[in-house]
Amino acid sequence: VVVSIITVNLFAFWIAWILTRKLKGTNFFRTVFFMPILIGGIVLGYTWQSMINAVLASYGTTIVSDWKFGYAGLIILINWQLVGYMMIIYIAGLQNVPPELIEAAEIDGAGRWEILRHVTIPMVMPSITICLFLTLSNTFKLFDQNLALTNGAPGSETEMVALNIVNTMFNRVGVEGVGQAKAVIFVVVVVAIAMLQLRATRSKEVEA
């Protein structure tokens, strides 16, 4: 979850920043990057499983032979699915940054990095708040992608919490109560983390 949140938002912000540079073909690339979010998780999971296994076959192994392959596969999959979605939100935020603020910073001698750090990012904090919340909630509740890609193999080492809860509820007899307890605790933990994240990022939001 931590790695996915960081990588998804970094890639999404970077792509959004590039696609707001008034380059040719930006609308086409925005559409292409956004499309993966429209594909179902089961389809994505089996598609990436086939592609990764095709690569690993050259080395005589599969994605479920080592937890490291499954771990990397899950991160790649969630990035491929969410980056385009978060990119659209970041583009909306970047386009709302007042040009006069950037011009004033340039007149004062600020470089690109300083403008990005002290002008652009503070002004885009509302978008960052939304994107962090969405990536946090989506990666925590990851289920169908996990089921299709690795199904927790090998030996439940790539089993995310949502998949573990479902397996406890429906694949083990007599422990349904344990599955329900896990689900309740899971919801409480995710809500608590999400509220802390919202409070932390909203405190950094500024107005033009």
N, C-alpha and C positions, 0 to 999 in steps of 0.2 A: 504494500500500500504506500509506504513512504517513498520508495524508489519511483513508483508509477506517478504519484502526485508531482514529484519534482520534475521528472522527465517530460510528462505530458504538458505541464505549464511552461517549461522552458522552451520546448519545441514549438508549442502553439504561439507563444509570445514572439519568438524569433521569426516564424513564418508570417505572422500577422504584421510585424514590423516591416518585413520585406515587401509584402503585398500592399502596403500603404505608401510605397515610394513612388507611386504614379508610373509604374512600369507597364509595358504592353502585355496583354493577355492575363491580367490579374483576375478578371472575372472568371475566366476559364479555370485557372488554378484554384481559386476559392471553391468552385463547384467540385473539382476533383478531390480536394482535400476533405470536403464536407461529406462526400458520398458514403464513406465507410460507416458513419453513425446510422445510416438508414438500413444497414444489413443486420439481420438477426444474429444474436450471440452464438447460437448453435451452428449456424452456417459459417460464421467467422472462425469458430473453434475448429471445426473439421477441415476448413480450407487451410488454415495455418498449420494444422497438424500434418496435412498432406505435404505442404511445401517444406516444412522443417524436416520431416522424415525423408523427403527426397534428397535433401542436402546431407543429412546424417547417414543416409544409406551408403554414401561413398566411403564412410569411415566404419562401416559395419555395425552401426548402432541406431537407436531410435530415441525419440523424445522422452519415452517413459523408462529408459534404461538407467538414467541418472537424473536426480532431482535438479541438478544445475541446468540441464537442457529444458526441463519443464518450467523452471523459474524464469529463465530467459525468454522462453516462449510466451509465458503469460504477460511479461512486461512488454514485449514487442506487440502482442495482440492488443492490449489495452491502449497502448500508445497509438497504434494504427487506427483504432476505433474512435478515440476521444480527441486526438489532436485537432482534427478538422473542426469539430464542434466548438472546442474552446477557442480556436483561431477566429471564428466568426465573432465571438463575444469580445475578444481582444481587439479585433479590427474596429468594432463599434466604439470601443473605448478610446482607441488611438485617434479615430476620426473626430472625436469630440474634444481633443486637446486644443485649446485656443492657439492659433498660429502666432498671435502677438506675443505670447509668453516665450515661445521658442525664438522668435526674432529678437526679443529683448535679451534673452540669455546669450544669443550669438553676438549681439552688440556689446555685451559686457565681457566678451572674450571666452565664453564657455565652449568647450569642445564637445564632440558627439557623446562621449561617455558621461561627461558632466551633465549635459542636457537630458540624457536618458535617465540618469540616476536622480537628479534633483528637480526635474520638470516633468518628464514624460511619465515615469513610474508613479510618482505621487498623484498625478492627475488620472491615472488609469486604475487606481486602487479599487474603485467600485467594481470594475470588471475583474480584477484579481480576486476580490472577495467572492464573487459569484463563481468564478472558475475553480477556485480552491474548494469551495463547498461542493460543487458538482463532481469534481474528480474524487474528492474524499468519499462522498456517498456512493458513487458508482464503483470505485475500487473495493470498498469495504463489502458491498453486497454482491460482488462478482460471483455468479453461479453458473449460468448456462455456458459461458466461455470456458470456465474451468472444467465443467463436466465434459464438454466436447473435446477439449484439447488434451487433457491428461487424465481426467476422472480421478485426480488425486494421486495417481501412480508416480513413482514406484513407492509402494507401501505407505500411502497417505502422506508422503513428504511434500507433495504439491497441492494438498487439499486446503482450500480456503475455508474460512469460517462458515459461510453460507452453505457450501457443499457438505461440510461436516454436520451441520444442523439437519439438513435433509436426510443424509445417510443415517444419522442417529434416529430420526423420527420414523423412517420408512423401511430401513434395511436391518434393523435390530428389533427383535421381539421382546416386549416387556419393559422397554426403557423409553417409552413415548414421553413420560414425564420429564426425563432428563433432556430430551430434545426440546421440549417446551421451555424448560428452564434456561437452556442455552440460548434459545431465541430471544427470551425476555432480557437476559443479561446483554446479549449482543446489541439489541435495540438501545438499551440504556447507555452502553459504552459509546456507540456511534453517535447518538444524540448529544451526549456530553462533550465528545471531542469536536463535533460540528459546531456546537454553541461556543466553545472556547475559541475555535478558529474564526468564527464570525465576529466575536467580540474583539479579538486581537487585530484583525484586518480592518474592521470598521473604524477602529480608533485611529488608524493611520490615513483615513480618507480625508482629502482636502477639497475645498471649493475654489473654483476659479475666481 
